[in-house]
């Protein structure tokens, strides 16, 4: 952990007891409070923060989520890098990120950068490896489930709610596609999501996806599928199960899926740059990895 100056408050580890402070920090920067997401990140990952000298909340914070064997992480995702407005442009964000890099040691790092954050990350040695597009809107299942060969999901793919018996298959598929074990995150999905569904073909699970509540929307993620048609089927089934708008972050290389969701009610909201430190690209199979659980956790 980086050594602060004598006048600077130390960087400390956050715990689930700091959830309200983290939500307050989000709100301070004009972000949604996202308490549900913060709760997951602070339990499945590790938060770091700096207490404000005036005792009023946090100066800044970030969260890391590690993947791979316990105690020997192979990849660390950084997210929720935030600095309170009254401490902006004073080097707090740089100090937090240097701490993240120092703490990681030789473990590769990845993050999704906003346009505002990208220059700092580039200065610290992060490199651009991809791009994700955030889309949001009310899904329209009548269009999505139309004639096969147009916009509809293929008849040989069926989706259904995931059961406890599916968890081993989901974990096996996720490790294969993501490239590292993330059991500590995936096993939390049944409690974290409002919907968790699997796609089957010939009796085999070939994809899975969750939809979890975030303010007024349901966020679709993770979205793992053997191909684009399976991803469509999973999104359509999740959209049919909620009255809320859907939101998700899709790898821009999945051009067909992005075009399809836009044809069916979702609109482009923003872009994030996928960056990495210490590795030229992310492991696993990007062709089957359509959307993350959340950009804060990779």
C-alpha positions as CSV (number, residue, x, y, z in Angstrom):
1,X,0.0,0.0,0.0
2,X,1.3,3.4,-0.9
3,X,2.8,5.5,1.9
4,X,0.9,8.8,2.4
5,X,2.5,12.1,3.3
6,X,2.3,13.1,6.9
7,X,-0.7,15.4,6.2
8,X,-2.6,13.0,3.9
9,X,-5.2,10.6,5.4
10,X,-4.2,6.9,4.8
11,X,-5.8,4.6,2.3
12,X,-7.7,2.0,4.2
13,X,-9.6,-1.2,3.3
14,X,-13.4,-0.8,3.1
15,X,-15.8,-3.3,4.4
16,X,-19.6,-3.9,3.9
17,X,-20.1,-1.6,6.8
18,X,-18.9,1.3,4.6
19,X,-21.7,0.7,2.0
20,X,-23.5,3.9,2.8
21,X,-20.4,5.9,2.6
22,X,-19.7,4.5,-0.8
23,X,-23.2,5.1,-2.0
24,X,-22.9,8.7,-0.7
25,X,-19.7,9.1,-2.7
26,X,-21.5,7.9,-5.9
27,X,-24.3,10.4,-5.3
28,X,-21.8,13.2,-4.7
29,X,-20.4,12.7,-8.2
30,X,-23.8,12.6,-9.8
31,X,-23.9,8.8,-10.2
32,X,-26.8,6.7,-8.9
33,X,-26.3,5.4,-5.4
34,X,-26.2,1.8,-6.6
35,X,-26.3,0.3,-3.1
36,X,-27.2,-3.1,-4.5
37,X,-24.1,-3.2,-6.7
38,X,-21.8,-1.7,-4.0
39,X,-23.0,-4.5,-1.7
40,X,-21.8,-7.2,-4.1
41,X,-18.5,-5.5,-4.8
42,X,-17.7,-5.0,-1.2
43,X,-18.4,-8.7,-0.4
44,X,-17.0,-10.4,-3.5
45,X,-14.2,-7.9,-3.9
46,X,-12.1,-5.5,-1.8
47,X,-12.7,-1.8,-1.5
48,X,-10.2,0.8,-0.7
49,X,-10.9,4.4,0.4
50,X,-9.6,7.6,2.0
51,X,-11.6,9.1,4.8
52,X,-12.3,12.8,4.4
53,X,-10.2,14.9,6.8
54,X,-13.4,16.8,7.9
55,X,-15.0,13.6,8.9
56,X,-17.7,14.0,6.2
57,X,-17.6,10.7,4.2
58,X,-14.9,9.6,1.8
59,X,-12.4,11.6,-0.2
60,X,-12.3,8.8,-2.7
61,X,-12.6,5.1,-3.2
62,X,-12.2,2.1,-5.6
63,X,-12.9,-1.6,-5.6
64,X,-10.8,-4.5,-6.9
65,X,-12.2,-8.0,-7.7
66,X,-9.7,-10.8,-8.1
67,X,-10.0,-13.9,-10.2
68,X,-8.2,-17.1,-10.3
69,X,-7.0,-19.5,-7.5
70,X,-7.6,-18.2,-4.0
71,X,-4.6,-16.4,-2.7
72,X,-2.9,-16.5,-6.2
73,X,-5.0,-14.1,-8.3
74,X,-4.4,-14.3,-12.1
75,X,-6.4,-11.1,-13.0
76,X,-7.7,-8.2,-11.0
77,X,-10.5,-5.9,-12.2
78,X,-10.7,-2.3,-10.9
79,X,-13.9,-0.4,-10.7
80,X,-15.9,2.4,-9.0
81,X,-12.9,4.8,-9.0
82,X,-14.5,7.9,-7.5
83,X,-13.3,11.1,-5.9
84,X,-15.6,13.4,-4.0
85,X,-16.3,16.6,-5.9
86,X,-14.7,18.9,-3.3
87,X,-11.4,16.9,-3.6
88,X,-11.4,16.6,-7.3
89,X,-8.3,17.6,-9.3
90,X,-6.1,17.4,-6.2
91,X,-4.3,14.1,-7.0
92,X,-6.6,11.8,-5.0
93,X,-7.6,9.7,-8.0
94,X,-3.9,9.3,-9.0
95,X,-3.0,8.3,-5.5
96,X,-5.8,5.7,-5.4
97,X,-4.8,4.2,-8.8
98,X,-1.1,4.1,-7.9
99,X,-2.1,2.2,-4.8
100,X,-4.1,-0.3,-6.9
101,X,-1.2,-0.9,-9.2
102,X,1.2,-1.3,-6.3
103,X,-1.1,-3.7,-4.4
104,X,-1.5,-5.8,-7.5
105,X,2.2,-6.5,-7.8
106,X,2.7,-8.7,-10.9
107,X,-1.0,-9.5,-11.3
108,X,-2.5,-8.2,-14.5
109,X,-5.1,-5.5,-14.2
110,X,-8.2,-4.5,-16.2
111,X,-10.8,-1.8,-16.0
112,X,-13.5,0.0,-18.0
113,X,-12.6,3.6,-18.4
114,X,-14.9,6.6,-18.9
115,X,-13.6,9.4,-21.2
116,X,-12.7,11.4,-18.1
117,X,-10.7,8.7,-16.5
118,X,-8.9,7.3,-19.5
119,X,-6.0,9.9,-19.6
120,X,-5.0,9.1,-16.0
121,X,-5.0,5.4,-16.6
122,X,-2.9,5.8,-19.8
123,X,-0.4,7.9,-17.8
124,X,-0.1,5.0,-15.3
125,X,0.6,2.5,-18.1
126,X,-2.8,1.0,-18.9
127,X,-3.4,0.3,-22.6
128,X,-6.6,0.2,-24.6
129,X,-7.6,-3.3,-25.5
130,X,-11.3,-2.9,-26.4
131,X,-14.5,-1.0,-26.2
132,X,-18.0,-1.6,-24.8
133,X,-21.2,0.2,-25.6
134,X,-23.9,0.8,-22.9
135,X,-27.4,0.4,-24.2
136,X,-30.7,1.0,-22.4
137,X,-34.4,1.0,-23.0
138,X,-37.6,-0.9,-22.7
139,X,-37.2,-4.2,-24.5
140,X,-39.9,-5.1,-27.0
141,X,-40.4,-8.9,-27.0
142,X,-43.1,-8.8,-29.7
143,X,-40.4,-7.7,-32.3
144,X,-37.7,-9.8,-30.7
145,X,-39.6,-13.0,-30.9
146,X,-40.9,-12.6,-34.4
147,X,-40.3,-14.8,-37.4
148,X,-37.3,-17.1,-37.3
149,X,-34.6,-15.9,-39.6
150,X,-35.5,-12.2,-39.0
151,X,-35.2,-11.1,-35.4
152,X,-36.3,-14.2,-33.6
153,X,-34.4,-16.6,-31.4
154,X,-33.7,-20.0,-33.0
155,X,-36.2,-22.7,-32.1
156,X,-33.5,-25.2,-31.0
157,X,-32.4,-22.9,-28.2
158,X,-34.6,-22.9,-25.1
159,X,-34.2,-20.8,-22.0
160,X,-35.4,-21.4,-18.5
161,X,-34.8,-20.2,-14.9
162,X,-31.5,-21.6,-13.5
163,X,-31.8,-24.0,-10.7
164,X,-29.3,-25.0,-8.0
165,X,-28.5,-28.1,-10.0
166,X,-27.3,-25.9,-12.9
167,X,-24.6,-24.1,-10.8
168,X,-21.8,-26.6,-11.6
169,X,-22.5,-26.4,-15.3
170,X,-22.7,-22.6,-15.1
171,X,-19.4,-22.4,-13.3
172,X,-17.7,-24.7,-15.8
173,X,-18.9,-22.7,-18.7
174,X,-18.0,-19.4,-17.1
175,X,-14.5,-20.5,-16.3
176,X,-14.0,-21.7,-19.9
177,X,-15.3,-18.4,-21.4
178,X,-13.9,-15.9,-18.9
179,X,-10.5,-17.6,-18.7
180,X,-10.2,-17.7,-14.9
181,X,-12.2,-19.1,-12.0
182,X,-14.6,-16.6,-10.5
183,X,-16.7,-18.9,-8.4
184,X,-16.8,-16.4,-5.5
185,X,-18.8,-14.0,-7.8
186,X,-20.9,-16.5,-9.8
187,X,-22.1,-18.3,-6.7
188,X,-23.6,-15.0,-5.5
189,X,-25.7,-14.5,-8.6
190,X,-28.8,-16.4,-7.4
191,X,-29.1,-14.0,-4.5
192,X,-27.9,-10.9,-6.4
193,X,-30.1,-11.2,-9.5
194,X,-33.8,-10.9,-9.9
195,X,-33.6,-13.3,-12.8
196,X,-30.9,-15.9,-13.6
197,X,-31.6,-17.9,-16.7
198,X,-29.8,-20.6,-18.7
199,X,-30.0,-21.5,-22.4
200,X,-30.1,-25.1,-23.4
201,X,-29.5,-27.0,-26.7
202,X,-29.5,-30.8,-27.0
203,X,-29.7,-31.0,-23.2
204,X,-26.6,-29.0,-22.7
205,X,-26.3,-25.6,-21.1
206,X,-24.8,-23.3,-23.8
207,X,-25.3,-19.9,-22.1
208,X,-26.5,-18.1,-19.1
209,X,-27.5,-14.6,-18.1
210,X,-28.7,-12.6,-15.2
211,X,-30.8,-9.5,-14.7
212,X,-30.2,-7.5,-11.5
213,X,-31.9,-4.4,-10.1
214,X,-30.1,-1.1,-10.4
215,X,-32.2,1.9,-9.5
216,X,-35.0,2.0,-12.2
217,X,-33.5,-0.5,-14.5
218,X,-32.6,-4.2,-14.7
219,X,-29.0,-4.7,-15.8
220,X,-28.3,-7.7,-18.0
221,X,-25.1,-9.3,-17.0
222,X,-23.2,-11.5,-17.1
223,X,-24.2,-12.6,-20.6
224,X,-22.3,-15.7,-21.7
225,X,-23.5,-17.6,-24.8
226,X,-22.2,-20.0,-27.4
227,X,-23.3,-17.6,-30.2
228,X,-25.2,-14.4,-31.0
229,X,-28.6,-16.2,-31.5
230,X,-28.3,-17.8,-28.0
231,X,-27.4,-14.3,-26.6
232,X,-30.6,-12.9,-28.2
233,X,-32.7,-15.7,-26.7
234,X,-31.4,-15.0,-23.3
235,X,-31.9,-11.2,-23.5
236,X,-35.4,-11.8,-24.9
237,X,-36.3,-14.1,-22.0
238,X,-35.0,-11.6,-19.5
239,X,-36.8,-8.7,-21.1
240,X,-40.1,-10.7,-21.0
241,X,-39.7,-11.1,-17.3
242,X,-39.5,-7.4,-16.3
243,X,-41.4,-4.2,-16.8
244,X,-38.3,-2.1,-16.1
245,X,-36.0,-0.8,-18.8
246,X,-33.0,-3.1,-19.6
247,X,-29.4,-1.8,-19.5
248,X,-26.3,-3.7,-20.5
249,X,-22.7,-3.1,-21.7
250,X,-22.0,-5.1,-24.9
251,X,-18.5,-5.6,-26.4
252,X,-18.6,-3.6,-29.6
253,X,-17.2,-6.5,-31.6
254,X,-20.6,-8.1,-31.2
255,X,-22.0,-5.9,-33.9
256,X,-25.0,-8.1,-34.7
257,X,-26.2,-8.3,-31.2
258,X,-25.9,-4.5,-30.8
259,X,-27.9,-3.9,-33.9
260,X,-30.6,-6.3,-32.8
261,X,-31.1,-4.8,-29.3
262,X,-31.3,-1.4,-30.9
263,X,-34.0,-2.7,-33.3
264,X,-35.9,-3.9,-30.2
265,X,-36.1,-0.8,-28.0
266,X,-32.7,-0.2,-26.5
267,X,-30.7,2.9,-27.4
268,X,-27.0,3.8,-27.1
269,X,-26.2,5.6,-23.9
270,X,-22.4,5.8,-23.6
271,X,-19.1,4.0,-24.5
272,X,-16.5,2.7,-22.1
273,X,-12.9,1.9,-23.1
274,X,-11.6,-1.5,-21.9
275,X,-8.0,-1.2,-20.7
276,X,-5.4,-3.5,-19.3
277,X,-2.1,-3.3,-17.4
278,X,0.5,-6.0,-17.6
279,X,-1.3,-8.1,-20.2
280,X,-1.9,-7.5,-23.9
281,X,-5.5,-8.9,-23.9
282,X,-8.0,-10.5,-21.6
283,X,-8.0,-14.3,-21.3
284,X,-10.8,-16.6,-22.3
285,X,-13.1,-16.5,-25.4
286,X,-14.4,-13.1,-26.2
287,X,-16.7,-14.5,-28.9
288,X,-18.9,-16.1,-26.2
289,X,-18.5,-13.2,-23.6
290,X,-21.1,-10.7,-24.6
291,X,-21.6,-8.5,-21.5
292,X,-20.0,-8.3,-18.0
293,X,-21.7,-8.7,-14.7
294,X,-20.9,-5.1,-14.3
295,X,-18.1,-3.0,-15.8
296,X,-16.9,-2.4,-12.2
297,X,-16.0,-6.1,-11.9
298,X,-14.9,-7.1,-15.4
